[in-house]
Amino acid sequence: MKVNIRIGSGPVGFVGLLTIVFVTLRLLGRIDWSWWWVLSPLWITAALSLLILGAVLFIAALDR
C-alpha cells in the first residue's frame, strides 16, 4: 500500500510567480516601479478575495 503525504500547498501559482518576477526585476534595477506596484499582484488578489467574500456574505444575509 502506497501512502502519499503532502506538505505545503503545492507549486507557486500565477500570482506568486508574477510577484517573484516583479520583485526580481525591481531588485535588478530593470524596472523603476514603486514597491506598491511591484507587490500589486498580492494586494489586488487580497482585495478581490475580500470583495467576493463580502458579496457572498451580503447575499447570504439577504436570504435569511
C-alpha positions in Angstrom: 0.0 0.0 0.0 1.4 3.4 -1.0 0.8 6.4 1.3 1.2 9.9 -0.1 1.8 12.6 2.4 1.7 16.2 1.0 3.1 19.1 3.0 2.5 22.6 1.8 0.2 24.0 -0.8 2.0 22.9 -3.9 3.7 24.9 -6.6 3.6 28.6 -6.8 0.6 29.9 -8.6 0.3 32.6 -11.2 0.1 35.5 -8.7 3.1 34.2 -6.7 5.1 33.8 -9.9 4.2 37.2 -11.1 5.2 38.7 -7.8 8.5 36.9 -7.8 9.2 38.2 -11.3 8.3 41.8 -10.4 10.4 41.7 -7.2 13.4 40.3 -9.1 13.1 42.9 -11.8 12.9 45.6 -9.2 15.9 44.4 -7.3 17.9 44.1 -10.5 17.0 47.6 -11.5 15.2 46.6 -14.7 12.0 48.3 -13.6 11.7 51.6 -11.6 8.2 51.0 -10.2 7.1 51.9 -6.7 7.0 48.9 -4.3 3.3 49.3 -4.2 3.1 48.3 -7.9 5.7 45.6 -7.5 3.7 43.9 -4.8 0.3 44.7 -6.5 -0.4 41.1 -7.6 -0.6 40.3 -3.8 -2.8 43.2 -2.7 -5.0 43.1 -5.7 -5.7 39.4 -5.2 -6.4 40.0 -1.5 -8.7 42.9 -2.3 -10.6 40.9 -4.8 -10.9 38.0 -2.4 -12.3 40.3 0.3 -14.7 41.8 -2.1 -16.0 38.4 -3.2 -16.3 37.3 0.4 -18.2 40.5 1.3 -20.6 39.9 -1.6 -21.2 36.3 -0.6 -21.9 37.3 3.0 -24.2 40.1 1.8 -26.2 37.8 -0.4 -26.3 35.2 2.4 -27.7 37.8 4.8 -30.4 38.8 2.3 -31.6 35.2 2.0 -32.4 35.0 5.7 
